[in-house]
Amino acid sequence: MINAVRLFFRWVSLLIVGVAVLFVICHLPARAQGIDLDRVARYRDCLKLVHIDADRAFDEAQAWRSNGGGPAARHCEALALVELRLYGEAAVRLGDLADAPGAGGPDDRADLLAQAGNAWLLAGSGENAAVALSAALKLRPGDVDLLIDRARAHAAADDFAAADADLSQALALRPDMTDVLVLRAGARRAQGVLDAAMVDISRALVLTPDEPFALVERGAIRLALNDEAGARADWVSVARIVGEVDADHPDAPALQDAQRGLEALDVEK
């Protein structure tokens, strides 16, 4: 029998927040603090360059840091390392920056710790990711996005009960998040709580019918319940709904998982 617990946990890897969460040099107005607006513009330019030429962005940020660039230069350096896929080094730098003088207020530090946690996830260290995200949650208790990120970290560390707890807390705050219901269904499946997992995935598919990732997960739950025909039907549906997509398409991982599931079923015959 295919190992249904391990078959579909692609969701524990996620892309780092990157520059989507802007690092704020200071909360107070520039006039009140005497902040050099040219410095703010240089920081923004550095972030843009990260996506265009990460090597050059890192070199420029390093030179800027040596010439008084401060936390802004250090942050751009770390994000360039993420773009260069040097995730562990980026995570260490982001965590250090969160503790550094001049890193901003609690919200800024929480953002940096969240980025560090996501970088640790990309580096393959769920344990370190959970530590960073727990520190972020101390600064911003009850933040739904941080709870979801920490759930992924716990799952990456094979602590599915802790992942379940974080996802349940997130759903208590926002009950109708399809993706979070899918994640909790997966965490519950991993714990062998299959009836509860099926309740979650059924709710997700009511909210978002034909959602590929939900169908992949329902197939895995059905397989765990020894319903190979049902699992096959769900994975065939994913292939039909998604069709042929390029590797960068958001639904590509779901299609790949569905195809692997179908191949594994065929091998079992």
C-alpha positions as CSV (number, residue, x, y, z in Angstrom):
1,M,0.0,0.0,0.0
2,I,1.3,3.5,-0.8
3,N,2.3,5.5,2.2
4,A,-0.6,8.0,2.2
5,V,0.8,9.9,5.2
6,R,4.0,11.0,3.4
7,L,2.7,11.1,-0.2
8,F,1.6,14.7,-0.3
9,F,3.3,17.1,2.0
10,R,4.5,19.5,-0.6
11,W,2.7,22.3,1.3
12,V,5.3,22.5,4.0
13,S,7.7,24.3,1.6
14,L,6.8,27.8,0.7
15,L,8.3,30.8,-0.8
16,I,9.8,33.4,1.5
17,V,7.9,36.6,2.0
18,G,10.8,38.4,0.3
19,V,10.2,42.0,-0.3
20,A,6.4,41.7,-0.1
21,V,6.7,42.8,3.5
22,L,8.5,46.1,3.4
23,F,11.2,46.7,6.0
24,V,10.4,50.1,7.5
25,I,13.5,52.0,8.5
26,C,11.5,54.1,11.0
27,H,7.9,54.6,12.0
28,L,8.0,58.3,12.6
29,P,7.8,60.9,9.8
30,A,11.1,61.6,8.1
31,R,11.1,65.2,9.1
32,A,10.7,64.4,12.7
33,Q,13.7,62.0,12.6
34,G,15.8,63.8,10.1
35,I,16.0,60.7,8.0
36,D,17.9,61.1,4.7
37,L,15.2,60.5,2.0
38,D,18.0,59.6,-0.4
39,R,18.8,56.7,1.9
40,V,15.2,55.5,1.7
41,A,15.3,55.7,-2.1
42,R,18.6,53.8,-2.2
43,Y,17.0,51.0,-0.1
44,R,14.1,50.7,-2.4
45,D,16.4,50.6,-5.4
46,C,18.4,47.9,-3.8
47,L,15.2,45.8,-3.2
48,K,14.3,46.2,-6.9
49,L,17.8,45.1,-8.0
50,V,17.5,41.9,-5.9
51,H,15.0,40.6,-8.4
52,I,16.9,41.8,-11.4
53,D,20.5,40.8,-10.5
54,A,20.9,39.3,-7.0
55,D,24.7,39.1,-7.2
56,R,25.0,42.7,-8.0
57,A,22.4,43.6,-5.4
58,F,24.4,41.7,-2.7
59,D,27.6,43.4,-3.7
60,E,26.1,46.9,-3.7
61,A,24.3,46.3,-0.4
62,Q,27.6,45.0,1.1
63,A,29.4,48.1,-0.1
64,W,26.6,50.3,1.2
65,R,26.7,48.6,4.6
66,S,30.5,49.3,4.8
67,N,29.7,53.0,4.2
68,G,27.0,53.4,6.9
69,G,24.0,51.7,5.2
70,G,22.9,50.3,8.5
71,P,19.9,47.9,8.8
72,A,18.5,48.8,5.4
73,A,21.7,47.6,3.7
74,R,21.8,44.5,5.8
75,H,18.2,43.7,5.0
76,C,18.9,44.1,1.3
77,E,21.9,41.8,1.6
78,A,19.9,39.1,3.3
79,L,17.1,39.2,0.6
80,A,19.7,39.0,-2.1
81,L,21.0,35.8,-0.4
82,V,17.5,34.4,-0.5
83,E,17.3,35.2,-4.2
84,L,20.7,33.4,-4.6
85,R,19.2,30.4,-2.8
86,L,21.7,30.7,0.1
87,Y,18.7,30.2,2.5
88,G,20.5,29.3,5.7
89,E,22.9,32.3,5.5
90,A,19.9,34.5,4.7
91,A,18.0,33.2,7.7
92,V,20.8,33.8,10.1
93,R,21.2,37.3,8.9
94,L,17.5,38.1,9.0
95,G,17.3,36.8,12.6
96,D,20.4,38.8,13.7
97,L,18.9,41.9,12.1
98,A,15.7,41.4,14.0
99,D,17.7,41.7,17.2
100,A,19.9,44.6,16.0
101,P,19.6,48.2,17.2
102,G,17.8,50.3,14.6
103,A,15.7,47.4,13.2
104,G,12.5,49.2,14.0
105,G,9.6,48.6,16.3
106,P,7.9,45.3,17.2
107,D,6.0,45.0,13.9
108,D,9.2,45.5,11.9
109,R,11.0,42.9,14.0
110,A,8.2,40.5,13.7
111,D,8.3,40.9,9.9
112,L,12.1,40.2,9.9
113,L,11.6,37.1,12.1
114,A,8.9,35.9,9.7
115,Q,11.2,36.3,6.8
116,A,13.9,34.4,8.8
117,G,11.4,31.6,9.5
118,N,10.5,31.3,5.9
119,A,14.2,31.3,4.9
120,W,14.8,28.5,7.4
121,L,11.9,26.6,5.8
122,L,13.5,26.9,2.4
123,A,16.8,25.8,3.9
124,G,15.0,22.6,5.1
125,S,15.1,23.4,8.9
126,G,11.6,23.2,10.3
127,E,12.9,23.4,13.8
128,N,14.8,26.7,13.3
129,A,11.8,28.1,11.3
130,A,9.5,27.3,14.2
131,V,11.8,29.1,16.7
132,A,11.9,32.2,14.5
133,L,8.2,32.3,14.0
134,S,7.5,31.7,17.6
135,A,9.6,34.7,18.4
136,A,7.6,36.7,15.8
137,L,4.3,35.6,17.4
138,K,5.5,36.9,20.8
139,L,5.8,40.3,19.1
140,R,2.5,40.0,17.2
141,P,0.3,37.5,19.1
142,G,-2.6,36.0,17.2
143,D,-1.3,37.0,13.8
144,V,-3.0,34.6,11.3
145,D,-0.3,34.6,8.7
146,L,2.4,33.9,11.3
147,L,0.3,31.1,12.8
148,I,0.0,29.5,9.3
149,D,3.7,29.9,8.7
150,R,4.6,28.3,12.0
151,A,2.2,25.4,11.2
152,R,4.2,24.8,8.1
153,A,7.4,24.9,10.1
154,H,6.0,22.4,12.6
155,A,4.9,20.1,9.8
156,A,8.4,20.3,8.2
157,A,9.7,19.2,11.6
158,D,7.2,16.3,11.6
159,D,5.3,17.8,14.6
160,F,1.8,17.5,13.0
161,A,0.0,17.9,16.3
162,A,1.6,21.4,16.8
163,A,0.8,22.2,13.1
164,D,-2.8,21.2,13.7
165,A,-3.0,23.4,16.8
166,D,-1.7,26.5,15.0
167,L,-4.0,26.0,12.0
168,S,-7.0,25.5,14.3
169,Q,-6.2,28.8,16.0
170,A,-5.9,30.5,12.6
171,L,-9.2,29.0,11.5
172,A,-10.9,30.2,14.7
173,L,-10.0,33.7,13.6
174,R,-10.8,33.3,9.9
175,P,-13.0,30.2,9.4
176,D,-13.3,30.2,5.6
177,M,-9.7,30.0,4.4
178,T,-9.7,27.2,1.9
179,D,-5.9,26.8,1.9
180,V,-5.8,26.5,5.6
181,L,-8.5,23.9,5.7
182,V,-6.5,21.9,3.2
183,L,-3.3,22.3,5.4
184,R,-5.2,21.1,8.5
185,A,-6.7,18.2,6.6
186,G,-3.2,17.2,5.7
187,A,-1.9,17.6,9.3
188,R,-4.8,15.5,10.6
189,R,-4.3,12.8,8.0
190,A,-0.7,12.6,9.0
191,Q,-1.9,12.0,12.6
192,G,-4.3,9.3,11.4
193,V,-7.4,11.4,12.3
194,L,-9.0,10.6,9.0
195,D,-12.6,11.5,9.8
196,A,-11.7,15.0,10.9
197,A,-9.4,15.3,7.9
198,M,-12.3,14.5,5.6
199,V,-14.5,17.0,7.3
200,D,-11.9,19.7,6.7
201,I,-11.3,18.8,3.1
202,S,-15.0,18.5,2.3
203,R,-15.5,22.0,3.8
204,A,-12.6,23.3,1.6
205,L,-14.2,21.9,-1.5
206,V,-17.6,23.5,-0.6
207,L,-15.8,26.9,-0.3
208,T,-13.8,26.4,-3.5
209,P,-15.1,23.6,-5.7
210,D,-12.5,21.9,-7.9
211,E,-9.6,23.4,-6.1
212,P,-6.6,21.3,-7.3
213,F,-4.7,21.2,-4.0
214,A,-7.9,20.2,-2.1
215,L,-8.6,17.4,-4.6
216,V,-5.0,16.2,-4.2
217,E,-5.4,16.1,-0.5
218,R,-8.8,14.4,-0.6
219,G,-7.3,11.8,-2.8
220,A,-4.6,11.2,-0.2
221,I,-7.2,10.9,2.5
222,R,-9.3,8.5,0.5
223,L,-6.2,6.4,-0.1
224,A,-5.5,6.3,3.6
225,L,-9.1,5.0,4.0
226,N,-8.3,2.3,1.4
227,D,-10.5,3.9,-1.2
228,E,-8.1,3.6,-4.1
229,A,-10.9,4.2,-6.7
230,G,-11.9,7.5,-5.0
231,A,-8.2,8.5,-4.8
232,R,-7.7,7.8,-8.5
233,A,-10.9,9.8,-9.4
234,D,-9.7,12.9,-7.5
235,W,-6.2,12.8,-9.0
236,V,-7.6,12.3,-12.5
237,S,-9.8,15.3,-11.8
238,V,-6.8,17.4,-11.0
239,A,-5.1,16.4,-14.2
240,R,-8.3,17.3,-16.1
241,I,-8.8,20.7,-14.3
242,V,-5.2,21.8,-14.5
243,G,-4.2,20.4,-17.8
244,E,-0.7,21.0,-19.1
245,V,0.9,23.9,-17.3
246,D,4.5,25.2,-17.1
247,A,6.6,24.5,-14.0
248,D,6.1,28.1,-12.7
249,H,2.3,27.9,-12.8
250,P,0.7,28.1,-9.3
251,D,-1.1,24.8,-9.9
252,A,1.9,22.9,-11.2
253,P,2.8,21.3,-7.8
254,A,-0.8,20.0,-7.5
255,L,-0.6,18.5,-11.0
256,Q,2.7,16.9,-10.3
257,D,1.5,15.4,-7.0
258,A,-1.6,14.0,-8.7
259,Q,0.5,12.5,-11.5
260,R,2.8,10.9,-8.9
261,G,-0.2,9.5,-7.0
262,L,-1.6,8.0,-10.2
263,E,1.7,6.5,-11.1
264,A,2.1,5.0,-7.6
265,L,-1.4,3.4,-7.9
266,D,-0.5,1.9,-11.2
267,V,2.7,0.4,-9.7
268,E,0.6,-1.2,-7.0
269,K,-1.5,-3.1,-9.4
